[in-house]
Amino acid sequence: MKSGRERKSARREAAAAAALENDPQTGPKPDPAANGKSAKKPWLGRVIGGKSGKRLRTRLVLAGVLLLAAAPIAVWAYYQFNFVVSRNAQVEGVITQVGAQVGGIVASVDVQVGQRVKAGDVLARFADFELQANLERAQSQLNKANQALEVERLAIAQEARRLDGVETQASAQADAARANALAARTRAEDAKAQYAQNQELAQRGLIAPESLRLAETAQRTADAVAAAARADQAAAEAAHHLSMVESDGLSVRRRNLQVLEADVAGFTANVSVAEANLKGAVIRAPEDGWVVRRVVEAGTSVVVGQPLVALWIGKDLWVDAWVDEDDLADVAVGNKARVTINAFSRTPYKGRVESVGVTTDYELPDASMPQPRDSRIRVTPVVCVRVRLDHVDGLFPGLSAVVGIQKKLR
């Protein structure tokens, strides 16, 4: 029987042997012959692993490189064959130059580039001291003319009432004078007849000479009275005629009212012009839009019509693509188009040709296109083709673009 010390020593030796067997460096090596099936390599590894596999690998790499190089060429060839391509293209919109309605000094420009504005918003202001003075002067002249017109109307009305009374009086006096003249003439005729009768009776001795003398005196008195009555009649008729002439003169004054009314109309127009000028001293946005450019700054002296602020009006956008004249035969209204905006190259846009220009860039100023003649490699004349996009989300005027217009079928 083993002692306790011996048993402990045996256990230590057994543990050390087990540790050596489990160590991959000192442990027993596997026998390849014992596991023949698992030692065989896969068929692809056997093909690639040898000398012939190296050649195959080289061929596969070359084929992949050629395929990668040919794919873009094939896409480019397809695109060139089926599309008319223009890189001289730009997003366009309605850009309006808001001009000065009056001449003067700009007091302030109240908007910034890129700012959204609504119709009626203030864009700029002019110094309006002189305009205020012009308005006050025009209003003063108008008030003066209105007062002169009103005074003349009152004076004419007063004079008309006076002349009506004078004419009525003169007419009555003329009528009375005519009646007195008629009565005097009648008395004169009676006195004449009485005198003739007395002469005949005196010749016969039937009346005394004194009676004949009295009859003659009565006749002469009657003739004198008749003459005086005729003179009074003439004077009364003259006075009546004078009152009528004065009434005609009043019609001349009434015509003068038209002159005064014309003066009032002229001064009223001056006030309207002064008010319009004062209103024009505040420049407002004509429609909703965005501020594209501040053309002037505060303190600038401008004249009527000079641009102050450039605005993109509304939301209407399109793309103007300038196409070589050689490609016009392949372009027609309605053709589909693909548009790539350089700033948003990952977002393709689709549209259709809306119109084709009727003149080349040789008849247009250089500023009308993104790439003028002197900056192009080819100087072939180009024609503007307008493309209407299906949607314009995120776009604004001035963005450069590449446009591919699908060729029309022949």
RASULWO-V633119 format. One record per pair of residues at least 4 apart in sequence whose ideal C-beta (glycine too) atoms are under 7 Angstrom apart, sorted by the first residue. I is the first residue (numbers start at 1). J is the second residue. Records with the same first field share a line. If there is no record, write none. Layout:
I=J ; J
This chain:
2=6 ; 7
4=8
5=9
6=10
7=11
8=12
9=13
10=14
11=15
12=16
13=17
14=18
15=19
16=20
17=21
18=22
19=23
20=26 ; 27
21=27 ; 28
22=27
23=27
32=39
35=39
41=45 ; 46 ; 49
43=47
44=48
45=49
47=53 ; 56
48=53 ; 56 ; 57
49=53
52=56
53=57
54=58
55=59
56=60
57=61
58=62
59=63
60=64
61=65
62=66
63=67
64=68
65=69
66=70
67=71
69=73
70=74
71=75
72=76
73=77
74=78
75=79
76=80
77=81
78=82
79=83 ; 85 ; 404
80=85
82=406 ; 407
83=404 ; 405 ; 406 ; 407
84=323 ; 327 ; 330 ; 331 ; 405 ; 407
85=404
86=321 ; 322 ; 323 ; 403
87=402
88=322 ; 369 ; 370 ; 371 ; 382
89=319 ; 320 ; 321 ; 322 ; 370 ; 401 ; 402 ; 403
90=320 ; 370 ; 398 ; 399 ; 400 ; 401
91=317 ; 319 ; 395 ; 396 ; 397 ; 398 ; 399 ; 401
92=318 ; 319 ; 320 ; 397
93=312 ; 316 ; 317 ; 397
94=312 ; 313 ; 314 ; 316
95=292 ; 310 ; 312 ; 397
96=311 ; 313
97=307 ; 310
98=123 ; 283 ; 286 ; 307 ; 308 ; 309 ; 311
99=305 ; 306 ; 307 ; 308
100=302 ; 303 ; 304 ; 305 ; 306 ; 308
101=280 ; 304
102=126 ; 131 ; 277 ; 280 ; 281 ; 304
103=302 ; 303 ; 304
104=126 ; 127
105=126 ; 127 ; 299 ; 301
106=124 ; 126 ; 296 ; 298 ; 299 ; 300 ; 302
107=125 ; 126 ; 127 ; 298
108=124 ; 125 ; 298
109=124 ; 294 ; 296 ; 297 ; 298 ; 309
110=122 ; 123 ; 124 ; 125
111=115 ; 117 ; 123 ; 291 ; 309
112=291
113=291 ; 292 ; 293 ; 294
114=290 ; 291
115=290 ; 291
116=290
117=121 ; 285 ; 289 ; 291
118=285 ; 288
119=285 ; 286 ; 287 ; 288
120=284 ; 285
121=284 ; 285
122=282 ; 284
123=283 ; 284 ; 285 ; 308 ; 309
124=283 ; 308 ; 309
125=281 ; 282
126=281
128=132 ; 278 ; 281
129=133
130=134
131=135 ; 277 ; 278 ; 281
132=136 ; 278
133=137
134=138 ; 274 ; 277
135=139 ; 271 ; 274 ; 275 ; 278
136=140
137=141
138=142 ; 267 ; 270 ; 271 ; 274
139=143 ; 271
140=144
141=145 ; 267 ; 270
142=146 ; 264 ; 267 ; 268 ; 271
143=147
144=148
145=149 ; 260 ; 263 ; 264 ; 267
146=150 ; 264
147=151
148=152 ; 260
149=153 ; 257 ; 260 ; 261 ; 264
150=154
151=155
152=156 ; 257 ; 260
153=157 ; 257
154=158
155=159
156=160 ; 250 ; 253 ; 254
157=161
158=162
159=163 ; 250
160=164 ; 250
161=165
162=166
163=167 ; 243 ; 246 ; 247 ; 250
164=168
165=169
166=170 ; 243
167=171 ; 243 ; 244 ; 247
168=172
169=173
170=174 ; 236 ; 239 ; 240 ; 243
171=175 ; 240
172=176
173=177 ; 236 ; 239
174=178 ; 236 ; 237 ; 240
175=179
176=180
177=181 ; 232 ; 233 ; 236
178=182 ; 233
179=183
180=184 ; 229 ; 232
181=185 ; 226 ; 229 ; 230 ; 232 ; 233
182=186
183=187
184=188 ; 225 ; 226 ; 229
185=189 ; 226
186=190
187=191 ; 222 ; 225
188=192 ; 222 ; 223 ; 225 ; 226
189=193
190=194
191=195 ; 218 ; 219 ; 222
192=196 ; 219
193=197
194=198 ; 215 ; 218
195=199 ; 215 ; 216 ; 219
196=200
197=201
198=202 ; 207 ; 211 ; 212 ; 215
199=203 ; 212
200=204
201=206 ; 207
202=207 ; 209 ; 212
207=211 ; 212
209=213
210=214
211=215
212=216
213=217
214=218
215=219
216=220
217=221
218=222
219=223
220=224
221=225
222=226
223=227
224=228
225=229
226=230
227=231
228=232
229=233
230=234
231=235
232=236
233=237
234=238
235=239
236=240
237=241
238=242
239=243
240=244
241=245
242=246
243=247
244=248
245=249
246=250
249=253
250=254
251=255
252=256
256=260
257=261
258=262
259=263
260=264
261=265
262=266
263=267
264=268
265=269
266=270
267=271
268=272
269=273
270=274
271=275
272=276
273=277
274=278
275=279
276=280
277=281
283=308
285=289 ; 311
287=313 ; 314
288=314
289=311 ; 312 ; 313 ; 314
290=311 ; 312
291=309 ; 311
292=310 ; 311 ; 312
293=310
294=309
295=307 ; 308 ; 309 ; 310
296=300 ; 302 ; 308
302=306 ; 308
312=396 ; 397
317=389 ; 392 ; 395 ; 397
318=354 ; 386 ; 387 ; 388 ; 389
319=339 ; 387 ; 389 ; 401 ; 403
320=384 ; 386
321=385 ; 387 ; 403
322=361 ; 369 ; 382 ; 383 ; 384
323=327 ; 328 ; 331 ; 382 ; 383 ; 385
324=380 ; 382
325=360 ; 380 ; 381 ; 382 ; 383
326=380
327=331
328=383
330=407 ; 408
331=335 ; 353 ; 356 ; 385 ; 405
332=353 ; 408
333=353 ; 354 ; 355 ; 356
334=352 ; 353
335=352 ; 353 ; 405 ; 406 ; 408
336=352 ; 406
337=351 ; 352 ; 353 ; 387 ; 403 ; 404 ; 405 ; 406
338=348 ; 350 ; 404
339=349 ; 351 ; 387 ; 389 ; 401 ; 403
340=345 ; 348 ; 401 ; 402
341=347 ; 349 ; 395 ; 399 ; 401
342=400 ; 401
343=399
344=394
349=389
350=390
351=387 ; 388 ; 389 ; 390
352=387 ; 388
353=385 ; 387 ; 405
354=386 ; 387 ; 388
355=386
356=383 ; 385
357=383 ; 384 ; 385
359=363 ; 364
360=381 ; 382 ; 383
361=369 ; 373 ; 381 ; 382
362=381
364=368
366=372 ; 373
370=400
371=375 ; 376
373=379
385=405
387=403
395=399
